[in-house]
Amino acid sequence: MALAKKGTRLIKVNNVNYRWVVQPDDEPGMAIVVECAENPGQRMITWVEHGNIISPWLVRKAILHALDQGWHPQRKGQQIVFRLEGIISRENNWTGVPSEYEANV
């Protein structure tokens, strides 16, 4: 079943459009759920620790990680689950987005 369009966001990574949503109410952390926007196939779920800011930067990182680990978003198949560890970096004063990716205001 494809993600509903309502409440999801779009992101383009490597010329492919993806639809994503965050499911924050689960115990292991927050789940970033991603699938191909056109003709969705295999769904990807990436868990991150509570306290992270779920930004497009972090979603892009999760997508690239999943693709490197064998995720095939345009093929039918069971969902695939990953965990990104160590995203929060309190010593460098950022959570979810390193300062070099923040917009200059």
C-alpha distances in whole Angstrom, upper triangle without the diagonal:
4,7,9,12,14,16,14,17,17,20,21,22,24,23,20,18,15,13,14,14,17,16,20,20,20,23,23,23,21,17,16,13,12,10,12,12,13,11,9,9,10,9,13,14,18,20,23,26,27,29,27,27,23,25,23,26,24,21,22,24,21,19,23,23,20,21,24,23,21,17,16,13,14,13,11,11,11,11,14,16,20,22,25,28,31,29,32,35,38,41,40,39,35,32,29,31,34,37,37,34,34,36,39,40
4,6,9,12,13,11,13,14,16,18,19,21,20,16,14,12,10,11,12,15,15,19,20,20,23,23,22,20,16,15,11,10,8,9,9,10,9,6,8,10,8,12,13,17,19,22,25,25,27,26,25,21,22,20,23,22,18,20,22,19,17,20,21,18,19,23,22,20,16,15,12,12,13,11,12,12,11,14,16,19,22,23,27,30,28,30,33,36,39,38,37,33,30,27,28,31,34,34,31,31,32,36,37
4,6,9,9,8,10,11,14,16,18,21,20,16,13,11,8,8,8,11,12,16,17,18,21,21,20,17,14,12,9,8,8,10,9,11,11,9,11,11,9,11,12,15,17,20,22,22,24,23,21,18,19,18,21,19,16,18,20,17,16,20,21,18,19,23,22,21,17,16,13,14,16,14,15,14,12,15,16,18,20,22,25,27,25,27,31,33,36,35,34,30,27,24,25,29,31,32,28,28,29,33,34
4,6,7,7,10,12,15,18,20,23,22,18,15,13,9,10,10,13,13,17,18,19,23,23,22,19,16,14,12,11,11,12,10,12,13,11,14,15,13,15,15,18,20,22,24,24,26,24,22,19,20,19,22,21,18,20,22,20,19,23,24,21,22,26,26,25,21,20,16,17,19,18,18,18,16,19,19,22,23,25,28,30,28,29,32,34,38,36,35,31,28,25,27,30,32,33,29,29,30,33,34
4,6,6,8,9,13,16,18,21,20,17,13,11,8,9,10,13,15,18,20,21,25,25,23,20,17,15,13,12,11,12,9,12,13,12,15,17,15,16,17,19,21,23,25,25,26,24,22,18,18,17,21,20,17,19,22,20,19,22,24,22,23,26,26,25,22,21,17,18,20,19,21,20,18,21,21,23,24,25,28,30,27,29,32,34,37,35,34,30,27,24,25,29,31,31,27,27,27,31,31
4,6,9,11,15,18,21,24,23,20,16,14,10,11,10,13,14,17,18,20,24,25,23,19,17,16,14,14,14,15,13,15,17,16,19,20,17,18,18,20,22,23,25,24,25,23,21,18,18,18,21,21,18,20,23,21,21,24,26,24,25,29,29,28,24,24,20,21,23,23,24,23,21,23,23,24,25,26,29,30,28,29,32,33,37,35,33,30,27,24,25,29,31,31,27,27,27,30,30
4,7,10,14,17,20,23,22,20,16,14,10,9,7,9,11,13,15,18,21,22,19,16,15,13,12,13,14,16,14,17,19,17,19,20,17,17,16,18,19,20,21,20,21,19,17,14,15,15,19,18,15,18,21,19,19,22,24,22,24,27,27,27,23,24,20,22,24,23,24,23,20,22,21,22,23,23,26,27,24,25,28,29,33,32,29,26,23,21,22,26,27,28,25,24,24,28,28
4,7,10,14,16,19,19,16,13,10,6,5,5,8,11,14,16,18,21,21,19,15,13,11,10,9,11,12,10,14,16,14,17,17,14,14,14,16,17,18,20,20,20,18,16,13,13,12,16,15,12,15,18,16,15,19,20,19,20,24,24,24,20,20,17,18,21,21,21,21,18,19,19,20,21,21,24,25,22,24,27,28,32,30,28,25,22,19,20,24,26,26,22,22,23,26,27
4,7,10,13,17,16,14,10,8,6,5,6,10,13,15,18,20,23,23,20,16,14,11,11,10,11,12,10,13,16,14,17,18,15,15,15,16,17,18,20,20,20,18,15,12,11,9,13,13,10,12,15,15,14,17,19,18,19,22,23,23,20,20,16,18,21,21,22,22,19,20,20,20,21,20,23,24,21,22,25,27,30,28,27,23,20,17,18,21,23,23,19,19,20,23,24
4,7,10,13,12,10,7,6,5,6,9,12,16,18,21,23,26,25,22,18,16,13,12,10,10,10,8,11,14,13,16,17,15,15,16,16,19,19,22,22,22,19,17,14,12,9,13,13,10,11,15,14,12,15,18,17,17,20,22,21,18,18,14,16,19,20,21,22,19,20,20,20,21,21,24,25,22,24,26,28,31,29,28,24,22,18,18,21,23,23,19,19,19,23,24
4,7,10,10,8,6,5,7,8,11,13,17,19,23,23,26,25,22,18,16,13,12,10,10,10,9,12,15,14,16,17,15,14,15,15,18,18,21,22,22,19,16,13,11,7,10,11,8,8,12,12,10,12,15,15,15,18,20,20,17,17,14,15,19,20,22,22,19,19,19,19,20,19,22,23,20,22,24,27,29,27,26,22,20,17,16,19,20,20,16,17,17,21,23
4,7,6,5,4,6,9,11,14,17,20,23,26,26,29,27,25,21,19,15,15,12,11,10,9,12,15,14,16,17,16,15,17,17,20,21,24,25,25,21,19,16,13,10,11,13,10,8,12,13,10,11,15,15,14,16,19,19,16,16,13,14,18,20,22,23,20,20,20,20,21,20,23,24,21,24,26,29,30,28,28,24,22,19,18,20,22,20,17,18,18,22,24
4,5,5,7,8,11,12,15,18,21,23,26,26,28,26,24,21,19,15,15,12,12,10,11,13,16,15,16,16,15,14,16,16,19,19,23,24,24,21,19,16,14,10,11,12,10,7,10,11,8,8,12,12,11,13,16,16,14,14,12,14,17,20,21,22,19,18,19,18,19,18,21,22,20,22,24,27,29,26,27,23,22,18,17,19,21,19,16,18,19,22,25
4,6,8,10,14,16,19,21,24,27,30,30,32,29,27,24,22,19,18,15,14,12,13,14,17,16,17,17,17,16,19,19,22,22,26,28,28,24,23,20,17,14,14,15,13,10,12,13,10,9,13,13,11,13,16,16,14,14,13,14,17,20,21,23,21,20,21,20,21,20,23,24,22,25,27,30,31,29,29,26,25,21,20,21,23,21,18,21,21,24,27
4,7,10,13,16,19,22,25,28,31,31,33,31,29,26,24,20,19,15,14,11,12,12,15,15,17,18,18,18,20,21,24,25,28,30,30,26,24,21,19,15,16,17,15,12,15,16,13,12,16,16,14,16,19,18,16,15,13,13,17,20,22,24,22,21,23,22,24,23,26,28,25,28,30,33,34,31,32,28,27,23,22,23,25,23,20,22,22,25,28
4,6,10,13,17,19,22,25,28,28,31,29,27,24,21,17,16,12,10,8,8,9,11,11,13,14,14,15,17,18,22,23,26,28,28,25,23,20,18,14,16,17,14,11,14,14,11,12,15,14,12,15,17,16,14,12,10,10,14,16,19,20,18,18,20,20,22,22,25,27,24,27,29,32,34,32,32,28,26,23,22,24,26,24,21,23,24,27,29
4,7,10,14,17,20,23,26,26,29,27,25,22,19,16,14,10,9,6,5,7,10,10,13,14,14,14,16,17,21,22,25,26,27,23,21,18,16,13,15,16,12,11,15,14,11,13,16,15,14,17,19,18,15,14,10,11,15,17,19,20,18,18,20,20,22,21,25,27,24,26,29,32,34,31,31,27,25,22,21,24,26,24,21,22,23,26,28
4,6,10,13,16,19,22,22,25,24,22,18,16,12,10,7,6,4,5,8,10,9,11,12,10,11,13,14,17,19,22,23,24,21,19,15,14,11,14,14,10,10,13,12,9,12,14,13,12,16,17,16,13,12,9,10,14,15,17,17,15,15,16,17,19,19,22,24,21,24,27,29,32,30,29,26,23,19,20,22,25,24,20,22,23,26,28
4,7,11,14,17,19,20,23,22,20,17,14,10,8,6,6,6,5,9,11,9,12,12,10,11,12,14,16,18,21,21,22,20,18,14,14,11,14,14,10,11,14,13,11,14,16,15,15,19,19,19,15,15,11,12,15,16,17,17,15,16,16,17,19,19,22,24,22,24,27,29,32,30,29,25,23,19,20,23,25,25,21,22,23,27,28
4,7,10,13,16,17,20,19,16,13,10,7,5,4,7,9,9,12,14,12,13,13,10,9,10,11,13,14,17,18,19,16,15,11,11,10,13,12,8,10,13,11,10,14,15,14,15,18,19,18,15,15,12,15,17,17,18,17,14,14,14,15,16,16,19,21,19,20,24,26,29,27,26,23,20,16,17,21,23,24,20,21,22,26,27
4,7,10,12,14,17,17,14,10,8,6,5,7,10,12,12,16,17,14,16,15,12,11,10,11,12,13,16,15,16,14,13,10,11,11,14,12,9,13,15,12,13,16,17,16,18,21,21,21,17,18,15,18,20,20,19,18,15,15,15,15,16,16,19,21,18,20,23,25,28,27,25,22,19,16,17,21,23,24,21,21,22,26,27
4,6,9,10,13,13,11,7,6,5,6,9,12,15,16,19,20,17,19,17,13,12,9,10,10,10,12,12,13,12,11,8,10,11,14,11,10,13,14,12,13,17,17,16,19,21,21,22,19,20,18,20,22,22,21,19,15,16,14,14,14,14,17,18,16,17,20,22,25,25,23,20,16,14,16,20,22,24,21,21,22,26,26
4,6,7,11,11,9,6,5,7,7,11,14,17,18,21,22,19,19,18,14,13,10,10,9,11,12,11,13,13,13,11,14,15,17,14,13,17,17,15,16,20,19,18,21,23,22,23,20,21,19,22,23,22,21,19,15,16,14,14,14,15,17,19,17,18,22,23,27,26,25,22,18,16,19,22,25,27,24,24,26,29,30
4,6,9,10,7,4,6,9,11,14,17,21,21,25,26,22,23,21,17,15,12,12,10,10,10,8,10,11,11,10,14,16,18,15,14,18,18,16,18,21,20,20,23,25,24,25,22,24,22,25,27,26,24,22,18,18,15,15,14,15,16,18,16,16,20,21,24,24,22,20,16,15,18,21,24,26,23,23,25,28,29
4,7,9,8,7,8,11,13,17,20,23,24,27,27,24,25,22,19,17,14,14,12,12,12,10,13,14,15,14,17,20,21,18,18,21,21,19,21,24,23,22,25,27,26,27,24,26,24,27,28,27,25,22,19,19,16,17,16,17,18,20,19,19,22,23,27,27,25,23,19,18,21,25,27,30,27,27,29,32,32
4,6,6,6,8,11,12,16,19,23,24,27,27,24,24,21,17,16,12,12,10,11,11,10,13,14,16,15,19,21,22,18,18,21,21,18,20,23,21,20,24,25,23,25,22,25,23,26,27,25,23,20,17,17,14,15,13,15,16,18,18,18,22,23,26,27,26,23,20,18,22,25,28,30,28,28,30,34,34
4,5,8,10,14,15,19,22,26,27,30,30,27,26,23,20,18,14,13,10,11,10,9,13,14,17,16,20,23,23,20,20,23,22,19,22,24,22,21,25,26,24,26,24,26,26,29,29,28,25,22,19,18,15,15,13,15,15,17,17,17,21,22,25,26,25,23,19,19,23,25,28,31,29,29,32,35,35
4,7,8,12,14,18,21,24,26,29,29,26,25,22,18,16,12,11,7,8,7,8,12,13,16,15,19,21,21,17,18,21,19,16,19,21,19,18,22,23,21,22,21,24,23,27,27,26,24,20,17,16,12,12,10,12,12,14,15,15,19,20,23,24,23,21,18,17,21,23,26,28,27,27,30,33,34
4,7,10,13,16,19,23,24,28,28,25,24,22,18,15,12,10,6,6,5,5,9,9,12,12,15,18,18,14,15,18,17,14,17,20,18,18,21,22,21,23,21,24,23,26,27,26,24,21,18,16,13,12,9,10,11,12,12,12,16,17,21,22,20,18,14,14,17,20,23,25,23,24,27,30,31
4,7,10,13,16,20,21,25,25,22,22,19,16,13,10,8,6,5,6,6,9,9,10,9,12,15,16,12,12,16,15,12,15,18,17,16,20,21,20,22,19,22,20,24,25,24,23,20,16,15,12,12,10,11,12,14,12,13,17,18,22,22,20,18,14,12,16,19,22,24,22,22,24,28,28
4,6,10,13,17,18,21,22,18,18,16,12,10,6,6,5,7,9,10,12,11,12,10,13,14,15,12,11,14,14,11,13,16,15,13,17,19,17,19,16,18,17,20,21,21,19,16,13,12,9,9,9,10,13,15,14,15,19,21,24,24,23,20,16,14,17,20,23,25,22,23,25,29,30
4,6,10,13,15,18,19,16,16,14,10,8,6,5,6,8,11,12,14,11,11,8,10,11,12,9,7,11,11,8,10,13,13,12,14,17,16,17,14,16,14,18,19,19,18,16,12,12,10,10,10,10,13,16,13,15,19,21,24,24,23,19,16,13,15,18,22,23,20,20,23,26,27
4,7,11,12,15,16,12,13,11,7,6,5,7,9,11,14,15,17,15,15,11,13,13,15,12,9,12,13,10,10,14,13,11,14,17,16,16,13,14,12,15,16,16,15,13,10,10,9,10,12,13,16,19,17,19,23,25,28,27,26,23,19,16,18,22,25,25,22,23,25,29,30
4,7,9,12,13,10,10,9,6,5,6,8,11,14,17,18,20,17,16,13,13,12,14,12,8,10,12,9,8,11,12,10,12,15,15,14,11,11,9,12,14,14,14,13,10,10,11,12,13,14,18,20,18,21,24,27,29,28,27,24,21,17,19,22,25,25,21,23,24,28,30
4,6,9,9,6,7,7,5,6,9,11,15,17,21,22,24,21,20,16,17,15,16,15,12,12,14,12,9,13,14,11,12,15,15,14,10,10,6,8,11,11,12,12,9,11,12,14,16,17,21,24,22,24,27,30,33,31,31,27,24,21,22,25,28,27,24,25,27,30,32
4,6,7,5,7,8,8,9,12,15,18,20,24,25,26,24,22,19,18,15,17,17,13,13,15,14,10,13,15,13,12,16,16,15,11,9,6,6,10,11,13,14,12,13,15,17,19,20,24,26,24,27,30,32,35,33,33,29,26,23,23,26,29,28,24,26,27,31,32
4,6,6,9,11,11,12,15,17,20,22,25,26,27,24,23,19,18,15,18,18,14,14,17,16,13,16,18,16,15,19,20,18,15,13,9,9,13,14,16,17,15,17,18,20,22,22,26,28,26,28,31,34,36,34,34,30,27,24,24,27,29,28,25,26,26,30,31
4,6,9,12,12,15,18,20,23,25,29,30,31,28,26,23,22,19,21,21,18,17,20,19,16,18,20,18,17,21,22,19,16,13,10,9,12,13,16,18,17,18,21,22,25,26,29,31,29,32,34,37,40,38,37,33,31,27,27,30,32,31,28,29,29,33,34
4,6,10,11,14,18,20,24,26,30,31,32,30,28,25,24,21,24,23,20,19,22,20,17,19,21,18,17,21,21,18,15,12,9,7,9,10,13,15,15,17,20,22,25,26,30,32,30,33,36,39,41,40,39,35,33,29,30,32,35,34,31,32,33,36,38
4,7,8,11,14,17,20,23,26,27,29,27,26,22,22,20,22,21,17,17,20,17,14,17,18,15,15,19,18,16,13,10,7,6,8,8,10,12,11,14,16,18,21,23,27,29,27,30,33,36,39,37,37,33,30,27,27,30,33,32,29,30,31,35,36
4,6,10,13,16,20,23,26,28,30,27,27,23,23,21,23,22,18,18,20,17,14,17,17,14,13,17,16,14,10,8,5,5,5,4,7,9,9,11,14,17,20,22,26,29,27,30,33,36,39,37,37,34,31,27,28,31,34,33,30,32,33,37,39
4,7,10,13,16,20,23,25,27,25,25,21,22,20,22,20,16,17,18,15,12,15,15,11,11,15,13,11,8,6,5,6,6,5,5,6,5,7,11,13,17,19,22,26,25,28,31,34,36,35,35,32,29,25,27,29,32,32,29,31,33,36,38
4,7,10,13,17,20,21,24,22,22,18,19,18,19,17,14,15,16,13,11,14,14,10,12,15,14,12,9,9,6,9,9,9,8,7,5,6,9,11,14,16,20,23,22,25,28,31,34,33,32,29,26,22,24,27,30,30,27,28,30,34,35
4,7,10,13,17,19,21,19,19,16,17,16,17,14,11,12,13,9,8,11,11,7,10,13,11,11,7,9,8,11,12,12,10,9,6,5,6,8,11,13,16,19,18,21,24,27,30,29,29,25,22,19,21,24,27,27,24,26,28,32,33
4,7,10,13,15,18,16,16,13,15,15,16,13,11,13,13,9,9,13,11,9,12,14,13,13,10,13,11,15,15,15,13,11,7,6,5,6,8,11,14,17,16,18,22,25,27,27,27,23,20,17,19,22,26,26,23,25,27,31,32
4,7,10,13,15,13,14,11,13,14,14,10,9,11,10,6,9,11,9,8,12,13,12,13,11,14,14,17,18,18,16,14,11,8,6,5,5,7,10,13,12,15,18,21,24,23,23,20,17,14,16,19,22,23,21,22,25,28,30
4,7,9,12,11,13,11,14,15,15,11,11,14,12,9,12,14,12,11,15,16,15,17,15,18,17,21,22,21,19,17,13,11,8,6,5,6,9,11,11,13,17,19,22,22,21,19,15,13,16,19,22,23,21,22,25,29,30
4,7,9,7,10,9,12,14,13,10,10,13,11,9,13,15,13,13,17,17,16,19,17,21,20,24,25,25,23,20,17,15,11,9,6,5,7,9,8,9,13,15,18,18,18,15,11,10,13,16,19,21,19,20,23,26,27
4,6,6,10,10,14,16,16,12,14,16,14,13,17,18,16,17,21,21,20,22,21,24,24,27,28,28,26,24,20,18,14,12,9,8,7,8,8,8,12,13,16,17,16,14,11,10,14,16,19,21,20,20,24,26,28
4,6,9,10,13,17,16,13,15,18,17,15,19,21,19,20,23,24,23,25,24,27,26,29,30,30,28,25,22,20,17,15,12,12,11,11,10,9,13,13,17,18,16,14,10,10,14,17,20,22,21,20,23,26,27
4,7,9,12,16,15,13,15,18,17,16,20,21,20,21,25,25,25,27,26,29,27,31,32,32,31,28,25,23,20,18,15,13,12,11,10,7,10,10,14,15,13,11,7,8,12,14,17,20,18,18,21,23,24
4,6,9,12,12,9,11,14,13,13,16,18,17,18,21,22,22,25,23,26,24,28,30,30,29,27,23,21,18,16,13,11,11,10,7,6,9,10,14,14,12,9,5,5,9,11,14,17,15,15,18,21,22
4,6,10,10,8,10,13,13,13,16,18,18,19,22,23,23,25,23,26,24,27,29,30,29,27,24,22,20,18,15,13,14,13,10,9,11,12,16,15,13,9,6,5,7,11,13,15,13,12,15,18,19
4,7,8,6,7,10,11,10,13,15,15,16,19,20,21,23,20,22,20,24,26,26,26,24,20,19,17,15,14,12,14,14,10,11,14,16,19,17,16,12,9,6,9,12,15,16,13,13,16,19,20
4,5,5,6,9,10,11,12,14,15,17,18,20,21,23,21,22,20,23,26,27,27,26,22,21,19,17,16,14,16,15,12,13,15,17,19,17,16,12,10,7,7,11,13,14,11,10,12,16,17
4,5,5,6,8,10,10,12,14,15,16,18,20,21,19,20,18,21,24,25,25,25,21,20,19,17,17,15,17,17,14,15,17,20,22,20,19,15,13,10,9,12,14,14,10,11,12,16,18
4,6,5,6,9,10,11,12,14,15,17,18,20,19,20,19,22,25,26,26,26,22,20,19,17,16,13,15,15,11,13,15,17,19,17,16,13,11,8,6,9,11,11,8,9,12,15,17
4,5,5,6,9,10,10,12,14,15,16,19,17,19,18,21,23,25,24,23,20,18,16,13,12,10,12,12,9,11,13,16,18,16,16,12,10,6,7,10,13,13,11,12,15,18,20
4,5,5,6,9,10,11,12,14,15,17,14,16,14,18,20,21,21,20,17,15,14,12,12,11,14,15,12,14,17,20,22,20,20,16,13,10,10,13,16,16,13,15,17,20,22
4,5,5,6,8,10,11,12,14,16,14,15,14,17,20,21,21,21,18,16,16,14,14,12,15,16,13,16,18,21,23,21,21,17,15,11,11,13,16,15,12,14,16,20,22
4,6,5,6,9,10,11,12,15,13,16,15,18,21,22,22,21,18,16,14,12,12,9,12,13,10,13,15,19,20,18,19,16,14,10,10,12,15,15,12,15,17,21,23
4,6,5,6,9,10,11,12,11,14,13,16,18,20,19,18,14,12,11,8,9,7,11,13,11,14,17,20,22,21,21,17,15,11,13,15,18,18,16,18,20,24,26
4,5,5,6,9,10,11,9,11,10,13,15,17,17,16,13,12,11,10,12,11,14,16,14,18,20,23,25,24,24,20,18,15,15,17,20,20,17,19,21,25,27
4,5,5,6,9,10,9,11,11,15,17,19,19,19,16,14,14,12,13,11,15,16,15,18,20,24,25,23,24,21,19,15,16,17,20,19,16,19,21,25,28
4,5,5,6,9,9,12,13,16,17,19,18,18,15,12,11,9,10,9,12,14,13,17,19,22,24,22,23,20,18,15,16,17,20,20,18,21,23,27,29
4,5,5,6,5,9,9,13,14,16,14,14,11,9,9,7,10,10,13,16,15,19,21,25,27,25,26,23,21,17,19,20,24,23,21,23,26,29,32
4,5,5,5,7,8,11,12,15,14,15,13,11,12,11,13,13,17,19,18,22,24,28,29,28,29,25,23,20,20,22,25,24,21,24,26,30,33
4,6,7,10,12,15,15,18,17,17,16,13,13,11,13,13,16,18,18,21,23,27,28,27,28,25,23,20,21,21,25,23,22,25,27,30,33
4,6,9,12,15,15,17,15,15,13,10,10,9,11,12,15,18,18,22,24,27,29,28,29,26,24,21,22,23,27,26,24,27,30,33,36
4,6,9,12,11,13,12,13,12,9,11,11,14,15,18,21,21,25,27,31,32,31,32,29,27,24,25,26,29,28,26,29,32,35,38
4,6,9,9,11,10,10,9,7,9,10,13,15,18,21,21,24,27,30,32,31,32,28,26,22,23,25,29,28,25,28,30,34,36
4,6,6,8,8,10,10,9,12,13,17,18,22,25,24,27,30,33,35,34,34,31,28,25,26,28,31,30,27,30,31,35,37
4,6,8,9,11,9,10,13,14,17,18,22,25,23,27,29,33,35,33,34,30,27,24,25,27,30,29,26,28,30,33,35
4,7,9,12,12,13,16,18,21,22,26,29,27,30,33,36,38,37,37,33,31,27,28,30,33,32,29,31,32,36,38
4,6,10,11,12,15,18,21,23,27,30,29,32,35,38,40,39,39,35,33,29,30,32,35,34,32,34,35,39,41
4,7,9,11,15,18,21,24,27,30,30,33,36,39,41,40,40,37,34,30,32,34,37,37,34,36,37,41,43
4,6,9,12,15,19,22,25,29,28,31,34,37,40,39,39,36,33,29,31,33,37,36,34,36,37,41,43
4,6,10,13,17,20,23,26,26,29,32,35,38,37,37,34,31,28,30,32,36,36,33,35,37,41,42
4,7,10,14,16,20,23,23,25,29,32,34,34,34,30,27,24,26,29,32,32,30,31,33,37,39
4,7,11,13,17,20,20,23,26,29,32,31,31,28,25,22,24,26,30,30,28,30,32,36,38
4,7,10,13,17,17,20,23,26,28,28,28,25,22,19,22,24,28,28,26,28,30,34,36
4,7,10,13,14,17,20,23,25,25,25,22,19,17,19,21,25,25,23,25,28,32,34
4,6,10,10,13,16,19,21,22,22,19,16,14,17,19,23,23,22,23,27,30,32
4,7,7,10,13,16,18,18,19,16,13,11,14,15,19,20,18,20,24,27,29
4,6,8,11,14,16,16,17,15,12,11,14,15,19,20,19,21,24,27,29
4,6,7,10,12,12,14,12,10,10,12,12,16,17,17,19,22,25,27
4,6,10,12,11,12,9,7,6,9,9,13,15,14,15,19,21,24
4,6,9,9,9,7,5,6,9,9,12,15,15,15,19,21,23
4,6,6,6,6,6,8,9,8,11,14,14,15,18,20,22
4,5,5,6,7,10,11,11,12,15,16,16,19,20,22
4,5,8,10,13,13,11,12,15,17,17,20,21,22
4,6,9,11,11,8,9,11,13,13,17,17,19
4,7,10,10,8,8,12,13,12,16,16,17
4,6,6,6,7,10,11,10,13,15,16
4,6,7,9,12,12,11,15,17,18
4,7,10,12,10,10,14,17,18
4,6,8,6,7,10,13,15
4,6,6,7,11,13,15
4,5,5,8,10,12
4,6,8,9,13
4,6,9,12
4,6,9
4,6
4
